[in-house]
Amino acid sequence: MAFEYINTLRSSSVARIIDTGTTISLANLSSGANETVNSATIRKVAWSTNGSIQIVRNSVPILTLHNSGSLVFDDMNTTIANNSTQPIVVTINTGGFVLIELTKDATYTTPLTGM
Protein backbone atom coordinates (compact mmCIF):
# COMPACT_ATOMS: atom_id res chain seq x y z
CA MET A 1 0.00 0.00 0.00
CA ALA A 2 1.62 3.25 -1.15
CA PHE A 3 0.15 6.70 -0.90
CA GLU A 4 1.16 10.36 -0.81
CA TYR A 5 -0.69 13.47 0.28
CA ILE A 6 0.08 16.91 -1.12
CA ASN A 7 -1.63 19.41 1.16
CA THR A 8 -1.79 23.15 0.65
CA LEU A 9 -2.79 25.58 3.38
CA ARG A 10 -6.12 27.27 2.60
CA SER A 11 -6.38 25.34 -0.66
CA SER A 12 -6.99 21.84 -2.03
CA SER A 13 -5.26 18.53 -1.27
CA VAL A 14 -4.19 15.77 -3.65
CA ALA A 15 -4.02 12.09 -2.68
CA ARG A 16 -1.97 9.67 -4.82
CA ILE A 17 -2.79 6.04 -4.07
CA ILE A 18 -1.33 2.89 -5.66
CA ASP A 19 -1.41 -0.87 -5.07
CA THR A 20 -4.29 -2.02 -2.87
CA GLY A 21 -5.68 1.28 -1.58
CA THR A 22 -5.96 3.11 1.72
CA THR A 23 -8.29 5.14 3.94
CA ILE A 24 -8.01 8.92 3.71
CA SER A 25 -9.01 10.54 6.98
CA LEU A 26 -9.76 14.25 7.14
CA ALA A 27 -6.70 14.72 9.38
CA ASN A 28 -4.53 13.40 6.50
CA LEU A 29 -5.61 16.45 4.46
CA SER A 30 -4.40 19.06 6.95
CA SER A 31 -1.34 21.07 5.90
CA GLY A 32 -0.22 21.45 9.54
CA ALA A 33 -1.25 22.23 13.09
CA ASN A 34 -2.80 25.57 12.00
CA GLU A 35 -5.44 23.82 9.83
CA THR A 36 -8.29 21.55 11.00
CA VAL A 37 -10.18 19.96 8.12
CA ASN A 38 -13.92 19.61 8.86
CA SER A 39 -15.06 18.16 5.52
CA ALA A 40 -13.69 17.39 2.06
CA THR A 41 -15.30 16.93 -1.35
CA ILE A 42 -13.89 15.23 -4.43
CA ARG A 43 -13.07 17.74 -7.19
CA LYS A 44 -11.03 15.66 -9.69
CA VAL A 45 -10.14 12.00 -10.17
CA ALA A 46 -7.61 10.37 -12.53
CA TRP A 47 -6.99 6.62 -12.54
CA SER A 48 -5.62 3.55 -14.28
CA THR A 49 -6.31 -0.07 -13.35
CA ASN A 50 -6.55 -3.54 -14.87
CA GLY A 51 -9.41 -4.30 -12.48
CA SER A 52 -11.51 -1.75 -10.64
CA ILE A 53 -11.18 1.04 -8.11
CA GLN A 54 -13.91 1.56 -5.51
CA ILE A 55 -14.28 4.84 -3.57
CA VAL A 56 -16.58 4.61 -0.54
CA ARG A 57 -17.60 7.01 2.25
CA ASN A 58 -19.47 5.90 5.37
CA SER A 59 -20.20 2.52 3.68
CA VAL A 60 -21.82 4.34 0.72
CA PRO A 61 -20.22 3.65 -2.70
CA ILE A 62 -19.29 6.99 -4.30
CA LEU A 63 -17.38 5.94 -7.43
CA THR A 64 -16.47 2.69 -9.17
CA LEU A 65 -13.75 3.17 -11.79
CA HIS A 66 -12.52 0.79 -14.53
CA ASN A 67 -9.73 0.92 -17.15
CA SER A 68 -8.25 4.45 -17.15
CA GLY A 69 -9.56 7.97 -17.35
CA SER A 70 -10.16 11.22 -15.57
CA LEU A 71 -13.17 13.12 -14.27
CA VAL A 72 -13.04 16.85 -13.64
CA PHE A 73 -16.16 17.65 -11.67
CA ASP A 74 -15.28 21.38 -11.76
CA ASP A 75 -16.08 21.29 -15.49
CA MET A 76 -19.59 20.19 -14.52
CA ASN A 77 -19.87 22.87 -11.79
CA THR A 78 -20.12 20.23 -9.07
CA THR A 79 -18.13 18.10 -6.63
CA ILE A 80 -18.77 14.71 -5.07
CA ALA A 81 -19.85 15.74 -1.59
CA ASN A 82 -21.64 12.60 -0.31
CA ASN A 83 -20.81 12.07 3.38
CA SER A 84 -18.18 14.84 3.19
CA THR A 85 -17.33 14.64 6.90
CA GLN A 86 -16.42 10.93 6.70
CA PRO A 87 -13.11 9.26 5.73
CA ILE A 88 -12.64 8.19 2.10
CA VAL A 89 -11.95 4.47 1.65
CA VAL A 90 -10.15 3.66 -1.62
CA THR A 91 -9.90 0.00 -2.68
CA ILE A 92 -7.87 -0.89 -5.77
CA ASN A 93 -8.60 -4.39 -7.10
CA THR A 94 -5.98 -6.02 -9.40
CA GLY A 95 -3.51 -3.11 -9.08
CA GLY A 96 -3.42 0.40 -10.43
CA PHE A 97 -3.39 3.95 -9.15
CA VAL A 98 -5.73 6.83 -8.49
CA LEU A 99 -5.16 10.57 -8.01
CA ILE A 100 -7.88 12.41 -6.12
CA GLU A 101 -8.03 16.19 -5.75
CA LEU A 102 -10.11 17.29 -2.78
CA THR A 103 -11.50 20.66 -1.76
CA LYS A 104 -11.51 21.28 1.98
CA ASP A 105 -13.67 23.10 4.47
CA ALA A 106 -11.32 23.95 7.33
CA THR A 107 -10.86 26.11 10.38
CA TYR A 108 -7.56 27.79 11.27
CA THR A 109 -5.82 28.49 14.54
CA THR A 110 -4.41 31.71 13.06
CA PRO A 111 -7.16 33.41 11.03
CA LEU A 112 -6.45 35.62 8.04
CA THR A 113 -6.18 39.30 8.96
CA GLY A 114 -5.96 42.50 6.98
CA MET A 115 -8.11 41.34 4.07
Secondary structure, DSSP 8 states (H G I E B T S, - for coil): -EEEEEE-TTS-EEEEEETTEEEE-GGGG--STTEEEEEEEEEEEEEEEEEEEEEEETTEEEEEEEEEEEEEGGGGT--B-TTTTS-EEEEEESSEEEEEEEEEEEEESS-----
